[in-house]
């Protein structure tokens, strides 16, 4: 298969300068316009591995005829036609058609329902379009797009770094290396292995920490992940029920064949006419075939699927219903399934477990003014406190990452300069040596560590997720760094 023009010219894009990369994908540092994107989507297709096959419905219908019992019945119908018994042949074929249509209708409806559900859980990414930052599904990404990344983001396409700040990427899917890989802007030798392409981002990896701005080079099946996906493409595994039906079908075929041969041989030994003996054996084969079995199976499974649909369970394959009944333990992602998937702020407490406006205000400043990883917890904090920034501006920021498990932002106004850190409670306690009481007195952490631990255990047992908020005085002359995340005061 011939590769696209972009893929031919950029097989070693990591060895190009930024200017050359922009030139080859016909883009600029301002990103693409919506009109350009429409043309590129037609040229390169959607950024996905799944082929949009128009014949999928036909294939699904034909798949209903693959089991041995149905094949046996079709053979019986053909034999009936050969014997001149067209009425029996018509009845058998009608039963097969009704049974297969029932299975097709149920599985087609389930597939459509699942497709609609998948539209609701699309993975999105931040893209620069028409010089504006917007959030769009990853399927709409095209070569030449500018993407913006932060901690937690999935890399939507093969990209060349334009800007990065303390960027670490998990590339375990490609290299097998469990530790995050540091990425930075630069030029890498054309012969560098995938693990050494420090200026490149690969589709399917994800951001552990830091921020980045990158230029999309290739999408979909042209990416490394797309190539791997094609190699590993497998058919749906056979369910236990399908295996049982298949084995039963083969058993029927074997029994029928043996009986036909035995009866034909006996008739010949008894000196019956060979043609009459052959026709009698074929008629016996038709009679032994369980014509109604496929219909009975399809009807019963469809009834089960409809009953499950009333309980808001979509069954994609009828044959999987029997497997459901064999389950002892079902594991499910709880968010959106048994929970609403919405985070709300319940308490803002001081170290003594009472409400604290200062804790809430500092958490709100941290959540509102940080520019990194957008998450539901920050949104809940912003929604719960209707404050104002009081002229605060951001002087520096240390983005959230999954190693530190905290985020620090340094803000200042005319009166003060403070660094506020918010994150997992244990991660915050590790960098604090003092604590602030409800009266504003700063005391040693060791005097309150037991009380904080008791409160943590109590609230955790009630199902709450606890974050810690700490602060420290900053300086207008010096930006706050990771090295300064120590000796802080927990609020």
DRENDO-1510 file (C-alpha; in Angstrom, 1 decimal, always signed):
<recs>
REC; n; res; u; v; w
REC; 1; UNK; +0.0; +0.0; +0.0 .
REC; 2; UNK; +1.3; +3.4; -0.9 .
REC; 3; UNK; +1.9; +5.8; +2.0 .
REC; 4; UNK; +0.7; +9.3; +2.1 .
REC; 5; UNK; +2.9; +12.2; +1.0 .
REC; 6; UNK; +3.4; +13.5; +4.5 .
REC; 7; UNK; +4.3; +10.1; +5.8 .
REC; 8; UNK; +6.9; +9.6; +2.9 .
REC; 9; UNK; +8.5; +13.0; +3.6 .
REC; 10; UNK; +8.4; +12.6; +7.4 .
REC; 11; UNK; +9.4; +9.0; +8.2 .
REC; 12; UNK; +12.2; +10.5; +10.2 .
REC; 13; UNK; +10.5; +13.7; +11.4 .
REC; 14; UNK; +12.5; +13.7; +14.7 .
REC; 15; UNK; +15.6; +14.7; +12.7 .
REC; 16; UNK; +13.9; +17.9; +11.2 .
REC; 17; UNK; +14.2; +21.4; +12.5 .
REC; 18; UNK; +10.9; +23.0; +13.6 .
REC; 19; UNK; +10.9; +25.2; +10.5 .
REC; 20; UNK; +11.3; +22.2; +8.2 .
REC; 21; UNK; +8.6; +20.3; +10.0 .
REC; 22; UNK; +6.1; +23.2; +9.7 .
REC; 23; UNK; +7.0; +23.4; +6.0 .
REC; 24; UNK; +6.5; +19.7; +5.3 .
REC; 25; UNK; +3.0; +19.6; +7.0 .
REC; 26; UNK; +2.0; +23.0; +5.4 .
REC; 27; UNK; +1.3; +24.5; +8.8 .
REC; 28; UNK; +2.4; +27.5; +10.9 .
REC; 29; UNK; +2.9; +28.2; +14.6 .
REC; 30; UNK; -0.6; +29.6; +14.7 .
REC; 31; UNK; -2.2; +26.2; +13.8 .
REC; 32; UNK; -4.7; +25.4; +11.1 .
REC; 33; UNK; -8.0; +27.0; +10.2 .
REC; 34; UNK; -11.3; +25.1; +10.2 .
REC; 35; UNK; -11.4; +25.2; +6.4 .
REC; 36; UNK; -8.0; +23.6; +6.1 .
REC; 37; UNK; -8.9; +20.9; +8.6 .
REC; 38; UNK; -12.0; +19.9; +6.5 .
REC; 39; UNK; -9.8; +19.3; +3.5 .
REC; 40; UNK; -7.2; +17.3; +5.5 .
REC; 41; UNK; -9.9; +15.1; +7.1 .
REC; 42; UNK; -11.0; +14.1; +3.6 .
REC; 43; UNK; -7.4; +13.5; +2.5 .
REC; 44; UNK; -6.1; +11.6; +5.5 .
REC; 45; UNK; -9.3; +10.4; +7.1 .
REC; 46; UNK; -10.3; +10.4; +10.8 .
REC; 47; UNK; -7.6; +9.9; +13.5 .
REC; 48; UNK; -8.7; +6.4; +14.4 .
REC; 49; UNK; -7.7; +2.8; +13.7 .
REC; 50; UNK; -11.3; +1.5; +13.0 .
REC; 51; UNK; -12.3; +1.3; +9.3 .
REC; 52; UNK; -15.7; +2.6; +8.7 .
REC; 53; UNK; -17.0; -0.4; +6.7 .
REC; 54; UNK; -20.3; +0.2; +4.9 .
REC; 55; UNK; -20.8; -3.6; +4.6 .
REC; 56; UNK; -20.7; -4.2; +8.3 .
REC; 57; UNK; -24.5; -4.8; +8.5 .
REC; 58; UNK; -24.3; -7.4; +5.7 .
REC; 59; UNK; -21.3; -9.1; +7.4 .
REC; 60; UNK; -23.2; -9.2; +10.7 .
REC; 61; UNK; -26.2; -10.8; +8.9 .
REC; 62; UNK; -24.1; -13.4; +7.2 .
REC; 63; UNK; -22.4; -14.3; +10.5 .
REC; 64; UNK; -25.7; -15.6; +11.8 .
REC; 65; UNK; -25.4; -18.5; +9.4 .
REC; 66; UNK; -21.9; -19.7; +10.5 .
REC; 67; UNK; -22.8; -22.3; +13.2 .
REC; 68; UNK; -22.8; -26.0; +12.2 .
REC; 69; UNK; -26.5; -26.5; +13.1 .
REC; 70; UNK; -27.6; -23.8; +10.6 .
REC; 71; UNK; -25.2; -25.2; +8.0 .
REC; 72; UNK; -26.7; -28.7; +8.6 .
REC; 73; UNK; -30.2; -27.3; +8.2 .
REC; 74; UNK; -29.3; -25.5; +4.9 .
REC; 75; UNK; -27.9; -28.9; +3.7 .
REC; 76; UNK; -31.1; -30.6; +4.7 .
REC; 77; UNK; -33.1; -28.0; +2.7 .
REC; 78; UNK; -31.0; -28.5; -0.3 .
REC; 79; UNK; -31.4; -32.3; +0.0 .
REC; 80; UNK; -35.2; -31.8; +0.2 .
REC; 81; UNK; -35.1; -29.8; -3.0 .
REC; 82; UNK; -33.1; -32.5; -4.6 .
REC; 83; UNK; -35.7; -35.0; -3.5 .
REC; 84; UNK; -38.5; -32.9; -4.9 .
REC; 85; UNK; -39.9; -32.0; -1.5 .
REC; 86; UNK; -40.0; -28.2; -2.0 .
REC; 87; UNK; -42.6; -27.6; +0.8 .
REC; 88; UNK; -40.3; -29.0; +3.4 .
REC; 89; UNK; -37.3; -27.2; +1.9 .
REC; 90; UNK; -39.3; -23.9; +2.1 .
REC; 91; UNK; -40.3; -24.5; +5.7 .
REC; 92; UNK; -36.7; -25.2; +6.8 .
REC; 93; UNK; -35.3; -22.2; +4.9 .
REC; 94; UNK; -38.1; -20.0; +6.4 .
REC; 95; UNK; -37.2; -21.1; +9.9 .
REC; 96; UNK; -33.5; -20.5; +9.3 .
REC; 97; UNK; -34.3; -17.0; +7.9 .
REC; 98; UNK; -36.5; -16.0; +10.8 .
REC; 99; UNK; -34.0; -17.3; +13.4 .
REC; 100; UNK; -31.1; -15.6; +11.8 .
REC; 101; UNK; -33.0; -12.3; +11.3 .
REC; 102; UNK; -34.0; -12.3; +14.9 .
REC; 103; UNK; -30.3; -12.6; +16.0 .
REC; 104; UNK; -29.3; -10.0; +13.5 .
REC; 105; UNK; -31.9; -7.5; +14.6 .
REC; 106; UNK; -30.9; -7.9; +18.3 .
REC; 107; UNK; -27.2; -7.6; +17.7 .
REC; 108; UNK; -27.5; -4.7; +15.1 .
REC; 109; UNK; -29.7; -2.8; +17.6 .
REC; 110; UNK; -27.1; -3.4; +20.4 .
REC; 111; UNK; -24.3; -2.3; +18.1 .
REC; 112; UNK; -26.1; +1.0; +17.3 .
REC; 113; UNK; -26.8; +1.6; +21.0 .
REC; 114; UNK; -23.1; +1.0; +21.9 .
REC; 115; UNK; -22.1; +3.4; +19.1 .
REC; 116; UNK; -24.3; +6.1; +20.6 .
REC; 117; UNK; -22.8; +5.5; +24.1 .
REC; 118; UNK; -19.3; +5.7; +22.7 .
REC; 119; UNK; -20.1; +9.2; +21.4 .
REC; 120; UNK; -20.7; +10.3; +25.0 .
REC; 121; UNK; -17.3; +9.1; +26.2 .
REC; 122; UNK; -15.0; +10.4; +23.5 .
REC; 123; UNK; -11.4; +11.2; +24.4 .
REC; 124; UNK; -10.7; +14.9; +23.8 .
REC; 125; UNK; -7.6; +17.0; +23.4 .
REC; 126; UNK; -6.8; +20.7; +23.3 .
REC; 127; UNK; -6.0; +22.0; +19.8 .
REC; 128; UNK; -5.2; +25.4; +18.4 .
REC; 129; UNK; -7.7; +26.2; +15.6 .
REC; 130; UNK; -8.1; +29.6; +14.0 .
REC; 131; UNK; -5.5; +30.9; +16.6 .
REC; 132; UNK; -7.9; +29.8; +19.4 .
REC; 133; UNK; -7.4; +27.0; +22.0 .
REC; 134; UNK; -10.4; +24.6; +21.8 .
REC; 135; UNK; -11.2; +21.1; +23.0 .
REC; 136; UNK; -12.1; +18.6; +20.4 .
REC; 137; UNK; -12.4; +14.7; +20.0 .
REC; 138; UNK; -9.1; +13.1; +19.1 .
REC; 139; UNK; -10.7; +11.7; +15.9 .
REC; 140; UNK; -10.6; +15.3; +14.5 .
REC; 141; UNK; -6.9; +15.8; +14.8 .
REC; 142; UNK; -5.1; +16.1; +11.4 .
REC; 143; UNK; -1.4; +16.5; +10.4 .
REC; 144; UNK; -0.4; +20.1; +10.9 .
REC; 145; UNK; -2.5; +20.7; +14.0 .
REC; 146; UNK; -0.9; +22.3; +17.1 .
REC; 147; UNK; -1.9; +20.4; +20.3 .
REC; 148; UNK; -1.5; +21.5; +23.9 .
REC; 149; UNK; -0.7; +18.8; +26.5 .
REC; 150; UNK; -0.5; +18.6; +30.4 .
REC; 151; UNK; -0.4; +15.9; +33.0 .
REC; 152; UNK; -2.9; +13.1; +32.4 .
REC; 153; UNK; -3.4; +13.8; +28.7 .
REC; 154; UNK; -3.2; +11.0; +26.1 .
REC; 155; UNK; -1.0; +11.8; +23.1 .
REC; 156; UNK; -3.6; +11.9; +20.2 .
REC; 157; UNK; -1.1; +11.6; +17.3 .
REC; 158; UNK; +2.6; +11.4; +16.3 .
REC; 159; UNK; +3.9; +14.8; +17.1 .
REC; 160; UNK; +7.1; +16.9; +17.2 .
REC; 161; UNK; +7.7; +19.0; +20.3 .
REC; 162; UNK; +7.6; +22.8; +19.9 .
REC; 163; UNK; +7.7; +23.7; +23.6 .
REC; 164; UNK; +8.0; +21.7; +26.8 .
REC; 165; UNK; +8.3; +22.2; +30.5 .
REC; 166; UNK; +9.4; +19.4; +32.8 .
REC; 167; UNK; +7.7; +17.0; +30.4 .
REC; 168; UNK; +7.6; +13.3; +31.3 .
REC; 169; UNK; +5.9; +10.7; +29.1 .
REC; 170; UNK; +4.9; +7.1; +29.8 .
REC; 171; UNK; +6.0; +5.1; +26.7 .
REC; 172; UNK; +5.7; +1.6; +28.2 .
REC; 173; UNK; +3.4; +0.5; +25.4 .
REC; 174; UNK; +6.3; +0.9; +22.9 .
REC; 175; UNK; +9.5; +0.4; +24.9 .
REC; 176; UNK; +8.4; -1.8; +27.9 .
REC; 177; UNK; +10.1; +0.7; +30.1 .
REC; 178; UNK; +8.0; +1.4; +33.2 .
REC; 179; UNK; +9.7; +4.7; +34.2 .
REC; 180; UNK; +8.6; +7.9; +32.6 .
REC; 181; UNK; +10.7; +9.3; +29.7 .
REC; 182; UNK; +11.8; +12.9; +29.8 .
REC; 183; UNK; +11.1; +14.8; +26.5 .
REC; 184; UNK; +12.5; +18.1; +25.3 .
REC; 185; UNK; +12.7; +20.3; +22.2 .
REC; 186; UNK; +15.6; +19.6; +19.9 .
REC; 187; UNK; +16.8; +17.6; +16.9 .
REC; 188; UNK; +17.6; +13.9; +17.1 .
REC; 189; UNK; +19.7; +11.8; +14.7 .
REC; 190; UNK; +17.7; +10.3; +11.9 .
REC; 191; UNK; +18.8; +6.8; +12.8 .
REC; 192; UNK; +17.8; +7.0; +16.5 .
REC; 193; UNK; +15.7; +4.2; +17.9 .
REC; 194; UNK; +12.2; +4.9; +19.1 .
REC; 195; UNK; +13.3; +5.0; +22.8 .
REC; 196; UNK; +15.9; +7.7; +22.0 .
REC; 197; UNK; +13.6; +10.1; +20.1 .
REC; 198; UNK; +13.5; +12.6; +22.9 .
REC; 199; UNK; +11.8; +15.3; +20.8 .
REC; 200; UNK; +8.9; +13.1; +19.6 .
REC; 201; UNK; +5.6; +12.2; +21.1 .
REC; 202; UNK; +3.8; +9.0; +20.0 .
REC; 203; UNK; +0.1; +8.3; +19.8 .
REC; 204; UNK; -1.1; +6.0; +22.6 .
REC; 205; UNK; +1.5; +7.2; +25.2 .
REC; 206; UNK; +0.4; +9.7; +27.9 .
REC; 207; UNK; +1.7; +12.6; +29.9 .
REC; 208; UNK; +2.8; +11.8; +33.4 .
REC; 209; UNK; +3.8; +15.4; +34.3 .
REC; 210; UNK; +4.7; +18.8; +32.8 .
REC; 211; UNK; +3.3; +20.8; +29.9 .
REC; 212; UNK; +3.9; +20.7; +26.1 .
REC; 213; UNK; +3.0; +22.3; +22.8 .
REC; 214; UNK; +3.5; +20.0; +19.8 .
REC; 215; UNK; +3.0; +19.8; +16.0 .
REC; 216; UNK; +1.0; +16.8; +14.7 .
REC; 217; UNK; +2.9; +15.0; +12.0 .
REC; 218; UNK; +1.0; +11.8; +11.3 .
REC; 219; UNK; -2.4; +10.4; +12.5 .
REC; 220; UNK; -4.4; +7.2; +12.6 .
REC; 221; UNK; -3.0; +4.0; +11.0 .
REC; 222; UNK; +0.2; +5.9; +9.8 .
REC; 223; UNK; +1.4; +6.2; +13.4 .
REC; 224; UNK; +3.5; +3.6; +15.3 .
REC; 225; UNK; +0.5; +2.7; +17.4 .
REC; 226; UNK; -1.6; +2.2; +14.3 .
REC; 227; UNK; +1.0; -0.1; +12.8 .
REC; 228; UNK; +1.1; -2.2; +16.0 .
REC; 229; UNK; -2.7; -2.2; +16.2 .
REC; 230; UNK; -2.9; -3.7; +12.7 .
REC; 231; UNK; -0.5; -6.4; +13.6 .
REC; 232; UNK; -2.4; -7.4; +16.7 .
REC; 233; UNK; -5.9; -7.2; +15.2 .
REC; 234; UNK; -7.8; -10.3; +16.4 .
REC; 235; UNK; -11.4; -11.5; +15.9 .
REC; 236; UNK; -13.8; -11.6; +18.8 .
REC; 237; UNK; -13.1; -14.6; +21.1 .
REC; 238; UNK; -15.6; -17.5; +21.0 .
REC; 239; UNK; -17.9; -17.7; +24.0 .
REC; 240; UNK; -18.5; -20.9; +25.9 .
REC; 241; UNK; -22.0; -21.0; +24.6 .
REC; 242; UNK; -20.9; -20.7; +21.0 .
REC; 243; UNK; -18.3; -23.4; +21.6 .
REC; 244; UNK; -21.0; -25.7; +23.0 .
REC; 245; UNK; -23.4; -25.1; +20.1 .
REC; 246; UNK; -20.6; -25.7; +17.6 .
REC; 247; UNK; -19.6; -28.9; +19.2 .
REC; 248; UNK; -23.2; -30.1; +19.4 .
REC; 249; UNK; -23.7; -29.2; +15.8 .
REC; 250; UNK; -20.7; -31.3; +14.8 .
REC; 251; UNK; -22.0; -34.2; +16.9 .
REC; 252; UNK; -25.3; -34.0; +15.1 .
REC; 253; UNK; -23.6; -34.0; +11.7 .
REC; 254; UNK; -21.4; -37.0; +12.7 .
REC; 255; UNK; -24.4; -39.0; +14.0 .
REC; 256; UNK; -26.5; -38.1; +10.9 .
REC; 257; UNK; -23.7; -39.1; +8.5 .
REC; 258; UNK; -23.0; -42.4; +10.3 .
REC; 259; UNK; -26.7; -43.3; +10.4 .
REC; 260; UNK; -27.2; -42.5; +6.7 .
REC; 261; UNK; -24.2; -44.6; +5.7 .
REC; 262; UNK; -25.2; -47.5; +8.0 .
REC; 263; UNK; -28.8; -47.5; +6.7 .
REC; 264; UNK; -27.7; -47.2; +3.1 .
REC; 265; UNK; -25.3; -50.1; +3.6 .
REC; 266; UNK; -28.0; -52.3; +5.2 .
REC; 267; UNK; -30.4; -51.6; +2.4 .
REC; 268; UNK; -27.8; -52.5; -0.2 .
REC; 269; UNK; -27.0; -55.8; +1.8 .
REC; 270; UNK; -30.7; -56.6; +1.7 .
REC; 271; UNK; -30.6; -56.2; -2.1 .
REC; 272; UNK; -32.9; -53.1; -2.1 .
REC; 273; UNK; -32.6; -50.9; -5.2 .
REC; 274; UNK; -29.6; -48.6; -4.9 .
REC; 275; UNK; -31.4; -45.4; -5.9 .
REC; 276; UNK; -34.3; -46.0; -3.5 .
REC; 277; UNK; -31.9; -46.8; -0.7 .
REC; 278; UNK; -30.0; -43.6; -1.4 .
REC; 279; UNK; -33.2; -41.4; -1.5 .
REC; 280; UNK; -34.4; -43.1; +1.7 .
REC; 281; UNK; -31.1; -42.3; +3.4 .
REC; 282; UNK; -31.3; -38.7; +2.3 .
REC; 283; UNK; -34.9; -38.4; +3.5 .
REC; 284; UNK; -33.7; -39.8; +6.9 .
REC; 285; UNK; -31.0; -37.2; +7.1 .
REC; 286; UNK; -33.5; -34.4; +6.6 .
REC; 287; UNK; -35.8; -35.9; +9.2 .
REC; 288; UNK; -33.0; -36.2; +11.8 .
REC; 289; UNK; -32.1; -32.6; +11.5 .
REC; 290; UNK; -33.5; -30.4; +14.3 .
REC; 291; UNK; -35.1; -27.6; +12.1 .
REC; 292; UNK; -36.5; -25.6; +15.0 .
REC; 293; UNK; -33.3; -25.6; +17.2 .
REC; 294; UNK; -31.8; -22.3; +15.8 .
REC; 295; UNK; -35.1; -20.6; +16.1 .
REC; 296; UNK; -35.6; -21.8; +19.7 .
REC; 297; UNK; -32.1; -20.7; +20.6 .
REC; 298; UNK; -32.5; -17.2; +19.0 .
REC; 299; UNK; -35.9; -16.6; +20.5 .
REC; 300; UNK; -34.8; -17.6; +24.0 .
REC; 301; UNK; -31.6; -15.5; +23.9 .
REC; 302; UNK; -33.5; -12.5; +22.5 .
REC; 303; UNK; -36.0; -12.7; +25.3 .
REC; 304; UNK; -33.1; -12.7; +27.7 .
REC; 305; UNK; -31.5; -9.7; +25.9 .
REC; 306; UNK; -34.8; -7.8; +26.1 .
REC; 307; UNK; -35.2; -8.5; +29.8 .
REC; 308; UNK; -31.6; -7.2; +30.4 .
REC; 309; UNK; -32.4; -4.1; +28.2 .
REC; 310; UNK; -35.1; -3.2; +30.7 .
REC; 311; UNK; -32.4; -3.2; +33.4 .
REC; 312; UNK; -30.3; -0.8; +31.2 .
REC; 313; UNK; -27.9; -3.6; +30.1 .
REC; 314; UNK; -27.0; -3.6; +26.4 .
REC; 315; UNK; -26.1; -7.1; +25.0 .
REC; 316; UNK; -23.9; -6.8; +21.9 .
REC; 317; UNK; -23.8; -10.5; +21.1 .
REC; 318; UNK; -26.7; -12.8; +22.0 .
REC; 319; UNK; -24.3; -15.7; +22.5 .
REC; 320; UNK; -22.7; -13.9; +25.4 .
REC; 321; UNK; -25.8; -14.1; +27.6 .
REC; 322; UNK; -25.0; -17.6; +28.8 .
REC; 323; UNK; -21.6; -16.4; +29.9 .
REC; 324; UNK; -23.3; -13.7; +32.1 .
REC; 325; UNK; -25.0; -16.5; +34.0 .
REC; 326; UNK; -21.7; -18.2; +34.7 .
REC; 327; UNK; -20.1; -15.1; +36.3 .
REC; 328; UNK; -19.2; -15.2; +40.0 .
REC; 329; UNK; -17.5; -11.7; +40.1 .
REC; 330; UNK; -18.2; -8.8; +37.7 .
REC; 331; UNK; -15.6; -5.9; +37.8 .
REC; 332; UNK; -16.8; -2.5; +36.6 .
REC; 333; UNK; -15.5; +1.0; +36.3 .
REC; 334; UNK; -17.6; +2.7; +39.0 .
REC; 335; UNK; -17.6; +6.3; +37.6 .
REC; 336; UNK; -20.8; +6.9; +35.7 .
REC; 337; UNK; -21.9; +3.3; +36.3 .
REC; 338; UNK; -22.6; +3.2; +40.1 .
REC; 339; UNK; -21.7; +6.8; +40.7 .
REC; 340; UNK; -22.7; +10.1; +39.0 .
REC; 341; UNK; -19.1; +11.0; +38.1 .
REC; 342; UNK; -19.4; +14.4; +39.7 .
REC; 343; UNK; -17.1; +15.8; +42.4 .
REC; 344; UNK; -18.4; +18.2; +45.0 .
REC; 345; UNK; -16.6; +19.9; +47.9 .
REC; 346; UNK; -17.9; +18.9; +51.3 .
REC; 347; UNK; -15.6; +20.5; +53.8 .
REC; 348; UNK; -12.7; +23.0; +54.0 .
REC; 349; UNK; -11.1; +22.3; +57.4 .
REC; 350; UNK; -8.2; +23.6; +59.6 .
REC; 351; UNK; -5.9; +21.2; +61.4 .
REC; 352; UNK; -8.4; +20.9; +64.3 .
REC; 353; UNK; -11.2; +19.7; +62.0 .
REC; 354; UNK; -13.3; +22.9; +62.0 .
REC; 355; UNK; -14.3; +25.0; +59.0 .
REC; 356; UNK; -11.6; +27.3; +57.7 .
REC; 357; UNK; -12.2; +30.2; +55.3 .
REC; 358; UNK; -8.4; +30.5; +54.8 .
REC; 359; UNK; -8.0; +26.9; +53.7 .
REC; 360; UNK; -10.9; +27.3; +51.3 .
REC; 361; UNK; -9.5; +30.6; +50.0 .
REC; 362; UNK; -6.0; +29.3; +49.4 .
REC; 363; UNK; -7.4; +26.1; +47.8 .
REC; 364; UNK; -9.5; +28.3; +45.5 .
REC; 365; UNK; -6.6; +30.5; +44.5 .
REC; 366; UNK; -4.6; +27.4; +43.7 .
REC; 367; UNK; -7.4; +25.8; +41.7 .
REC; 368; UNK; -8.4; +28.9; +39.9 .
REC; 369; UNK; -5.1; +30.3; +38.8 .
REC; 370; UNK; -3.2; +27.2; +37.9 .
REC; 371; UNK; -2.9; +26.6; +34.2 .
REC; 372; UNK; -1.9; +22.9; +34.1 .
REC; 373; UNK; -3.9; +19.7; +34.4 .
REC; 374; UNK; -7.7; +20.5; +34.4 .
REC; 375; UNK; -9.5; +18.1; +36.7 .
REC; 376; UNK; -13.0; +17.8; +38.4 .
REC; 377; UNK; -11.6; +18.4; +41.9 .
REC; 378; UNK; -10.4; +21.9; +40.9 .
REC; 379; UNK; -13.7; +22.6; +39.2 .
REC; 380; UNK; -15.5; +21.6; +42.4 .
REC; 381; UNK; -13.4; +24.0; +44.5 .
REC; 382; UNK; -13.9; +26.9; +42.1 .
REC; 383; UNK; -17.7; +26.3; +42.1 .
REC; 384; UNK; -17.9; +26.1; +45.9 .
REC; 385; UNK; -16.2; +29.4; +46.7 .
REC; 386; UNK; -17.4; +32.6; +45.1 .
REC; 387; UNK; -14.2; +34.6; +45.9 .
REC; 388; UNK; -12.1; +37.1; +44.0 .
REC; 389; UNK; -8.4; +37.1; +43.3 .
REC; 390; UNK; -7.9; +40.5; +45.1 .
REC; 391; UNK; -5.4; +41.6; +42.4 .
REC; 392; UNK; -3.4; +38.4; +42.6 .
REC; 393; UNK; -1.3; +37.5; +39.6 .
REC; 394; UNK; +0.7; +34.3; +38.9 .
REC; 395; UNK; +4.4; +34.7; +39.3 .
REC; 396; UNK; +5.4; +31.0; +38.8 .
REC; 397; UNK; +3.8; +27.5; +38.7 .
REC; 398; UNK; +5.1; +24.0; +39.4 .
REC; 399; UNK; +2.6; +21.8; +37.5 .
REC; 400; UNK; +1.0; +18.7; +39.0 .
REC; 401; UNK; +2.7; +15.4; +38.4 .
REC; 402; UNK; +2.0; +11.8; +39.4 .
REC; 403; UNK; +5.3; +11.5; +41.3 .
REC; 404; UNK; +5.0; +14.5; +43.6 .
REC; 405; UNK; +1.1; +14.3; +43.7 .
REC; 406; UNK; +0.9; +18.0; +44.3 .
REC; 407; UNK; +0.6; +21.4; +42.5 .
REC; 408; UNK; +2.3; +24.6; +43.6 .
REC; 409; UNK; +1.4; +28.1; +42.4 .
REC; 410; UNK; +3.2; +31.3; +43.4 .
REC; 411; UNK; +0.9; +34.3; +43.4 .
REC; 412; UNK; +1.4; +37.9; +44.4 .
REC; 413; UNK; -0.4; +41.2; +44.8 .
REC; 414; UNK; +0.6; +44.6; +46.2 .
REC; 415; UNK; +0.5; +43.3; +49.8 .
REC; 416; UNK; +1.9; +39.8; +49.7 .
REC; 417; UNK; +3.7; +37.1; +47.8 .
REC; 418; UNK; +2.8; +33.5; +48.7 .
REC; 419; UNK; +3.3; +30.0; +47.3 .
REC; 420; UNK; +0.3; +27.7; +47.7 .
REC; 421; UNK; +0.6; +23.9; +47.4 .
REC; 422; UNK; -2.4; +21.6; +47.0 .
REC; 423; UNK; -2.3; +17.8; +46.6 .
REC; 424; UNK; -2.6; +14.4; +48.2 .
REC; 425; UNK; -2.6; +14.9; +52.0 .
REC; 426; UNK; +0.4; +12.6; +52.6 .
REC; 427; UNK; +2.3; +14.4; +49.9 .
REC; 428; UNK; +1.6; +17.7; +51.5 .
REC; 429; UNK; +2.4; +16.5; +55.1 .
REC; 430; UNK; +5.8; +15.4; +53.8 .
REC; 431; UNK; +6.8; +19.0; +52.9 .
REC; 432; UNK; +5.4; +20.7; +56.0 .
REC; 433; UNK; +7.2; +21.2; +59.4 .
REC; 434; UNK; +4.6; +23.6; +60.9 .
REC; 435; UNK; +0.8; +24.0; +61.0 .
REC; 436; UNK; -1.6; +26.9; +61.4 .
REC; 437; UNK; -4.3; +26.7; +64.1 .
REC; 438; UNK; -7.8; +28.2; +63.9 .
REC; 439; UNK; -6.6; +31.3; +65.7 .
REC; 440; UNK; -3.8; +31.8; +63.2 .
REC; 441; UNK; -1.0; +30.6; +65.5 .
REC; 442; UNK; +1.8; +28.6; +63.7 .
REC; 443; UNK; +2.9; +25.6; +65.7 .
REC; 444; UNK; +5.2; +22.6; +65.1 .
REC; 445; UNK; +3.8; +19.8; +63.0 .
REC; 446; UNK; +4.8; +17.2; +65.6 .
REC; 447; UNK; +2.3; +18.7; +68.0 .
REC; 448; UNK; -0.6; +18.1; +65.7 .
REC; 449; UNK; +0.4; +15.1; +63.5 .
REC; 450; UNK; -1.6; +12.7; +65.6 .
REC; 451; UNK; -4.8; +14.8; +65.4 .
REC; 452; UNK; -4.4; +15.2; +61.6 .
REC; 453; UNK; -3.9; +11.5; +61.2 .
REC; 454; UNK; -7.0; +10.7; +63.2 .
REC; 455; UNK; -9.1; +13.2; +61.2 .
REC; 456; UNK; -7.7; +11.7; +57.9 .
REC; 457; UNK; -8.7; +8.2; +59.0 .
REC; 458; UNK; -12.1; +9.3; +60.2 .
REC; 459; UNK; -13.0; +11.1; +56.9 .
REC; 460; UNK; -11.5; +8.5; +54.7 .
REC; 461; UNK; -13.6; +5.8; +56.4 .
REC; 462; UNK; -16.7; +7.9; +55.6 .
REC; 463; UNK; -15.8; +7.8; +51.9 .
REC; 464; UNK; -14.2; +11.2; +51.4 .
REC; 465; UNK; -11.1; +12.0; +49.4 .
REC; 466; UNK; -8.9; +14.4; +51.3 .
REC; 467; UNK; -6.5; +16.9; +49.9 .
REC; 468; UNK; -3.9; +19.0; +51.8 .
REC; 469; UNK; -3.3; +22.7; +51.4 .
REC; 470; UNK; +0.0; +24.3; +52.5 .
REC; 471; UNK; +1.6; +27.7; +52.0 .
REC; 472; UNK; +4.9; +29.6; +52.3 .
REC; 473; UNK; +6.0; +33.2; +51.8 .
REC; 474; UNK; +7.5; +33.9; +48.5 .
REC; 475; UNK; +9.7; +36.6; +47.0 .
REC; 476; UNK; +9.0; +39.0; +44.1 .
REC; 477; UNK; +12.7; +38.6; +43.1 .
REC; 478; UNK; +12.7; +34.8; +42.9 .
REC; 479; UNK; +10.4; +32.2; +41.4 .
REC; 480; UNK; +9.3; +29.3; +43.5 .
REC; 481; UNK; +10.9; +26.0; +42.4 .
REC; 482; UNK; +10.6; +22.3; +43.4 .
REC; 483; UNK; +13.6; +22.8; +45.7 .
REC; 484; UNK; +11.6; +25.3; +47.7 .
REC; 485; UNK; +8.8; +22.8; +48.4 .
REC; 486; UNK; +9.9; +22.2; +52.0 .
REC; 487; UNK; +9.3; +23.7; +55.5 .
REC; 488; UNK; +5.8; +24.8; +54.5 .
REC; 489; UNK; +2.9; +25.6; +56.7 .
REC; 490; UNK; -0.1; +23.3; +56.4 .
REC; 491; UNK; -3.4; +25.1; +56.5 .
</recs>
